[in-house]
């Protein structure tokens, strides 16, 4: 089955919704305008229940099918927040808010799920309940966790949950997914190195050079991936900040390092966290200093469940054809807080191809409105296929 005819008829309306969201981007949990419009639309469509304030500013809509003989409940999730980026894309609906931009396509995700919700409320051609989930704060705020902690899964009895994200570089209208790890865990590290300040030119031998120690720590940390992590598994340790010093002739007493860690395996994540602290402290001690490590776990591995990943691929094939679906995608080292929902319930995450163009989080990123129908049809077919009316 190709794109649902009724969804195709909604293409202009979905694009208008998206352009409005794009012009008015909001960050993290401060998505009050976006959430308000989403709730208003869901009520207009005739959702059986619309609840706001889940996970602070999330919105949940309940759509009951013609029947409910089996008691099935499926959750469909879209994210709503933008990024603190100045837009460089030349589009007529460019951001009106300086320093804020929908540079990851969450405006498109929201519009696609609204389109799917409108279709489902009109037709109700399924046996069970569809829960449409509009989430805040995906971009570093763990809004997915906030909604789960606020009772998202238990309050509505969600049994399975599915998510979707656009993907530049994947051909337009193609889908990709995989069982098991699909996106990496995303963590941060902060390392404070203590030495002994001194005169950099006259008496460096009387100081303990925190800058030198910092440089050695950066190099030593790369040995963790090279010599501690199984070469058949994946890990990334990137130090992206080195802060310290106030003058060219002063050895600072303290410097700070910061960076990110990505892994695709919970055991590797544990190993890397432990070894970073050990390597930093022991390297600093070898040069007469000390190091304190703060490791912050942000998002876990986005781990698709095998059965649900297979279902997602099958539905995608119904929408775009088998030749446009990759169900064995090589995992991506980006992070995604839909992972928290997949920890709470079985489910799967899919990518929907955008075609060529700048990658997400780039100031020239431009969402492709041609895929709105593919995404909304995917949501519609997922509900109808998983909860057939008879």
Secondary structure, 3 states (H helix, E strand, C coil): CCCCHHHHHCHHHHHHHHHHHHHCCCECCCCHHHHHHHHHHHHHHCCCEEEEEECCCEEEEEEECCECCCCCEEEEEEECCEECCCCCCCCCCCCCCCCCECCCCHHHHHHHHHHHHHHHHHHCCCECEEEEEEECCCCCCCHHHHHHHCCHHHHCCCCEEEEEEEEECCCCCCEECCCEEEECEEEEEEEEEECECEECCCCHHHCECHHHHHHHHHHHHHHHHHHCCCCCCCEEEEEEEEEECCCCCEECCEEEEEEEEEECCHHHHHHHHHHHHHHHHHHHHHCCCEEEEEEEEEECCEEECHHHHHHHHHHHHHHHCHHHEECCCCCECCCCCHHHHHHHCEEEEEEEEEECCCCCCCCCCCCCHHHHHHHHHHHHHHHHHHCCCC
